[in-house]
Amino acid sequence: MKKVMLIYPPGKVFIRGEDRAQCNVEDSTSTAPRAPNDLAYGVSTLRRAGFLATAHDYQGENERDTKLWRDLEQIGPDIVVVSVTTSTILSDLRLVHKIKARRSNLDVVLKGALFFDPSDELLNSLDLTDIDYLIGGEMEFALAPLLLAHFNIEGEIQNVNGILYRSNGRWTKTRFSTWADSLDELSFPDRSAIDNRRYYRPDTGAPIATIVVSRGCPAQCTFCLTPRISGAQLRLRAPENILGEIRDCYYHHGIKDFFFRSDTFTMDPEWTSAVCDAIVHSELNGKINWVANSRTKPISLKTLTKMKEAGCWLVAFGFESGSQNSLNLAKKGTTLTDNFEAARLAQSIGLKVLGFFIIGFPWENEHDWIATRQHMFELDPDFVEVHLAYPHFGTKLYDDFVTQGSLSPSDTLGGDCFSPKFLDESQRRSLEKFRSNTLLKFHLRPSYVLKRLQDGLENPSVLRGYFKYGLRMLDSNLQFKWAEL
């Protein structure tokens, strides 16, 4: 039986399992480590195909290289699959070189959105000499067929969608922009392969599972990878199939909190209502809690009320900007009025709101940043995350940055949405400083602190969670204040 190790490399914590996000968790404000669903999906599909597969989240376990070397010796894998991000690819490749130096007979697969139909320029900018395959499509559908073909068990490599393989010394692409519609046919992620206690709600510390409820998005936001890597067509799992995975988490792993991962959970109101009805009419009604992402349009009080009845306690809205010009140029398809209305509706029925904002679009100046800060204060969400505009290769935003100056695919490697390395030092420092000052002013308002204390008085574990994340926010942002003194 062939052995496969699926790994998150040691190092700084990034969201590796959600290719459109790839967020730097440690420097964020409200984001907690998320379960490695891509690894767990890989384990379930590979075991079903007859492989001996194991998952190892070395970054989440805060393990160093020594644990990886020990596992390599004990397991003796035939192939290693590494989940990478645009920000970590250079360090990930350095680790692979070390792995190959120790075990030269190992085959290596890299998986990440970076390799979705990549250009020759991007491929040539990376040292991929130790890599055998690249997966840029949806790994859940590609990995098992790829390895079955690789080991001459079943199928042909050129028939596996969304990958690159070597042919005559050159990288050869298979078909991209082809996505599976049958999401319900996937096995549930094998959560027995991961330590579920390490992935928790930021406020209570309770274990939380990520459930992929849909894929794809018809919106055309210029900064988002989703239409490129998941398609513009909304692909929805059946409500009963989703409920089946919730039951698996609840009964087999003791998980009662969930993040319903969807590029926008409320895009199809009828389906959203059906998912909520499935929960409400099940034996788990009133026993689980969950959060979901949503656009601010379309949204309605009816949909939000349904969600709350089914256990939703927080909605994350992509407000993005306080500049209507920026919303228009980013092709967000929403208005400032839509943002206000969405926040008002959610808050009116007691749902907490997480607001996402972006500053630093290539057409913006400091007036736009100030408008976004003012918008944030006026919306007054319960939690916020402020990203710096990051042009992932393949997005329209990448093209927008190119028109502003010289930018190549390799320039986007190694930075992240809190520290864009492709900007010159002065630009980057100005954005980082503005972000930090904004976060400090928002969180240190007496009215905000009082609200969080009131939440904590109702639940001591929430108070501990707020205190922990408050300290993290202060630690990561006060450095700019100290630097000014």
N, C-alpha and C positions, 0 to 999 in steps of 0.2 A: 504494500500500500504506500503510495507516494505521500511524502510529508510536506506540508506547506505552512510557513510562518507568515502571518499578516501582522505588520507592525506600524505603530506610530513611533518615530525615533525619539530618543531622549532629548531634552532641551526645553526651551520656552514653550508654553502651552498655547497652541493655536487650535481653532476649530477646523479639523482636517476632514471630518466626515460630511460636511455640507459645502459642496464645492462652490456655491455662489457666494458664501460668506467668508470663509477663511480668516476669521477675525482673530486678532491677537488678544487672547483672554486676559493675560496678566496686566495689560495696560488699559483695559476697558474699565467702564464705570459700573455697569450692571450685569455684565455677561458672566455666567458661571461655566465651568468645564462641561462639555456635553458628551454624552455617551458616544463611543466610536461605532456608530451604526454601520458605516461602510465595512469595518472589520467584522462585525457581527453578521452582517448579510453575507460577506464572503465566506465565513465559517459555515453558515447554514447551507449555502448553495454548494460549497465544495464537499461537505460531508455527505450531502444527498447524492453527489456525483461519484462518491467512493474514495475521496481523499481523506487523509488524516490532517485536519486543519486546526491551528491554534491562533488565538488573537493576543496581542501584547501591546498595551498602551503604555509605553515607557515614559512618555511625557506626562500623562495623567497620574502615573504612579510615582512621579518625581524620582525616577530611577536613573542612574548613570550608565555609562557604557558597560560597566562590569557585569551588570545583570543581563544585558543583551549577550555578551560573550559567553556567559554561563549557560544561558538558554540555548544558544546555538550549539554548544557542545553537547548538552543533554538531549536535545530534540533531534539534532542531526537532520535538518530539513533538506529536501531536494530543491526547493525553490522558496524565495523570500519575496513577499509583496509589500511594498512600502507606500503608504499614503502620504502624499506630498502637497505642499501649497506653493503658491507663487512666492510668498515671503520666505519660505524655508528651503526652497529647492537647492540652493547652493550648499547649505549645511547638510541637507539630506544626502546630496551626492558625495560629499566628503565622507559621510558615514558609510555609504555603500562601498566606496573605495577601500575603507578599512575592513569591511566585512569580506570583500573579495580577496584582500591580502591574506586574510586568515583562512578563508575557505574558497579557493579559486574555482572549485567545481560547482559552486552554487549558481543557479540561474536567478535573475533578479527582474522583477516587474515593478515599474513605477505607475502609480495611479494618481490622477489629479486633473482638474479642469485646465491646467496649463497646457495639457497635451491634447485638447480637443481641436482637431484639425489644425495643428500648429504649422507655422511657416517654416521654410528651410532656414531663414535667418534666425529664428528662435532656436531651432534644433542645433544649428551650428554654433550658437553662443554658449552651449552647455557641453560639458565633458560627459558624454553618455557612453564612453567606451566599455564600462562595466555593466551596461544595461541591456537586457535581452528583449523586453517588450515594454511598450508604453500604452496605458489605458486612459483615454480621454473621454470616452463615453461612459454610460452608466455601468459601473463595475458589477453591480448585482446581476446584470444580464450577460456581461462579457467574460467575467473571470473563469467560471467553470468551463464554458466552451473553449476558451483559449488554452487552458491547461490540459483539457482532454485531447485537444489537437496537438499541443506541444509534446505530450508524452505518447503520441501515436496510439491513443486509445479510441478516439472517435472524432470525426470531422476534420475539416481543413482550416488552417489558420486564416487564410484569406477570406473565409466566409464569416468570420467573427466581426461584428460591427463595432466601430468606435475604438480601434486599436492601431498601433504601429508596430511593425516587426521588421527585422533585418532581412534583406534579400540582396544578394550579390554586394554586400558591404554597404548598402544604402538603406535608409529608413523608408519603408513602404507603408502607405496608409490603406486601411480598408474603408468601408462606407461610414461617413459621419452624417449627422443630421437625419438619422433614422432611429426612431425611438419605439420601444415596445409599448403597446397599448394595454397589455394584459397584466396590470400591476397586481391584481388579485391572485395571480398564479405564482407569485414569488413566495418562497418560504419566509416566515417571520425571522427577523434577526435572531441569531442564537445568543440569547442573553446569558446563558450558562457559561459562555466563553469569556465573559468580562466581569469585572468587579463592579456591580451596579451601585454600590455604596459610594463610589468616588464621584458620582455625577448627581448633583443635588440642586434643589431650589436655593437661590441666593438668600431668600428671606428666612426660611425655616430650617434649611439644612437637610430636609427630607430627600430621599432618593427620588430622582425624576428620570423618566424614560422619554426618549425622543421617538415619536411615531411618525413616519413619513405617510401622510394621508393623501397627498396629491403631488403631481409634478407638472412643470410647465406653466407658462404665464403668457397671456395674449398682450399684456402691456409692453410698451417699448421703451422703458426707462433707459437712458443712454449709459448709465453707470452699472447696470445690472447684468450679470452673466447668464441669468436664467434662460432668456429666449435662445441664446446660443447653445448652451450645454444641455438644456432640458426641453427645448422647443417652445413654440408659441401656442401650441394647442394644450388646453387644460386636460390633463389626464387624471381621472378621479378614481380612488378606490371605493368599492362598495361599502356602505355604512356597516353592514354585518361583518365584512372582512376586517374593518378597522376595530370593531367591537371585539372580534376574536383575538386580535393582538393585545388589546387592553386587558382582556381576561387572562391571557397568557402571562402578562406582566403582574397582574394583581394576584392570581392564585399560585403561580409558580415562583415568583421572585419577590413578592411582598411589596410591589411598587404601587403607590396610590396617586402619584403626581405625574403629569404628562405635559410634554411640549408637542403639540400637534404641528409638525413641521410641514408647512405648505407655503409656497411662494406668496399666496394670498388666500387665506382660509374662507373668505367671504365673497369670492368672485362669482360663484354660482350659488345664490341664496337658497334655491330649492334643495341642492345637495347639502349645503350647510345645515339646513333645517332637518333633513333626513338623518344626518349624522347625529345631531342633537337628540332627535326622537329615538334613535336606536339606543342611546345611552339612558335616556329618561325612562324608557319602557323595559329596561333590563334590570337585573338584580343588583347592578352596581350603581344605580341611581342614588345620589347623595353620599356615595362612598369614595368618589374620586374627584380630583381637582385638575384643571388643565389650563394652559395658555395657548394662544395662537396669534399668528401674524395677520394683519389686515391692511388693505388699502383704505384710504379715507373716502374712496368712491369706487364702487357702490357700497353703501352701508346704510342700514336702517335700524330704527329702534326695535322693530319686530325681530330682526336677525340677532341683534345683541341680547335681547331679552331671552330668546331661545337658548343662546349660548350660555347665559348665566344660569338658567334653569338646569342645564345639563352639566354644570360643574365648572364652567369657565370663570376664572377670577381675575384674569388680566388679559388685555388685548394690546399687542404691540403694533403701533401705527408708524408707517414711514412718512412722517411729516416732511422731512428732508430740508426744507428751506423756508425762510420768512420773506424771500424775494420772489414775487410772482414771475419776474423775468427768468430767474434761475429754474423755477418749476417748468416754465415753458420750454426753455432751451434744453433742459434735461429730459424733455418729453414725458414728464410725469403724468400728464393727463388729469391733474387735479388743481384746485385753487386754494388760496389761503382760507377762503370761506368754507371749503370742504373740510379743511383741517380743523377749523373751529367747531364745525357741526359734529364731526366724528368724535372729537374729544368731549364735547358737551353731552352727546347722547350716551356715551359709555359711562361718564362720570355721574350722569343723572340716575342711573340704575345701580350704582355702587360698584361698577367694574373699575379696577385699577388700570392705569394707562402707562405703557412704556413708549416713549417717543424717540424715534431715530431722526437724527439731523445730520446734514452734510455741509461742510464749508470748504472753500478752496477750489470750486469749479474754475476752469481756465479763463472764463469770461468775467469772473467776479473780482471785486475789489473790497476794501475794508467796509464800505457802506453796506454791501450785501451781507457780510458776516454779522455786522451789527443788527441788521434787519432780522437775521435768523435768530440771534440771541434774544431780541425783543419778542419775537414770535414765540420762542420757547417759554419765556416768562409769562406771556399772556395765556398760552395754552395750559401751562402749569401741570404737566403730567406728573405722575407719581415717581417715575423713574425716567432717566434720559441716557442716551448714548450719542455722543457726537463724533462722527467720523470725518476724516479728511479725505476729500475726493481722490479716489485711487483708480487709475486707468488700466484695468485688467486687459491684457491683450485679447482682442476679439470683440471688445465693446465699442460702441459709438463714442464713448467718452475717450477711449484711447485715440481715436481719430481726431477728436476735438483738441486734445493736447498736442498731437502731432502738428496741427495747423498753427499752434501757438509758438512752435519752435522745434528744434531737432529732438526727436524721441524715437528710440528703437525698442523692440521687444525686450532686449536684455536690460534696458534702463529700469524696467519695472520689477526686476527680480531683486529680492533681498530687502525691500521696504515693506511697509504695511499701512493700513488705513489710519494709523496714529502717528506715523513718521514716514512720509513718502520720500524715499531716498533719491528719486529722479529729479526732485526740485533742488535748486541751488540752496546753499546753507541759509542764506538770508530769508528766502521765501519760506522754507520749511520751519525755520525758527519762529517766524512771525505767526504762522498758522498754529504751531504747537503752543505757543504762548497764549494766543487768543483763546484756543480751546481750553487750556488749563484755567485761565482766569474766568472764563464763562462757567465752567463746571464748579469752581469754588464759589462764585457768586450765587449760583443757582442753589447749591446744596447747603450753604451756610446761612440762608435767609431764616430768620426766626420762625416765620410761618411754616416753612418747610420742615424745620427741625421739630416743631411742635406736632405736626401731622404724623411724622414717623414715630415720635414718642407715644402718641395716642395709639397707633397701631401696635406698638410694642407692649403697652400696658395690657392689651387684650390677649397677647400671646408672648410669653417670655422668650420663646425660641426665635420669634420674629425680631425682638429687640436685640438679641445676640447677633442675628444675621445682619441687621442694619448696622450694628456697631462694627462688625467685621468688614463689611464693604465700605463703610464710611471711612475707616482707617486706611483701607486700600486706596480709596479715592484721594484722600488727603496726602498720603505718601507719594503717589504718582504725580500729583499736581503741584504740591507745595515746592517742589524742586525749582520751579520757575520763579516763585516768589523769593526763595533764598538766593537765587542767582542774581536777582535785582538789587539785593542788599549789599 
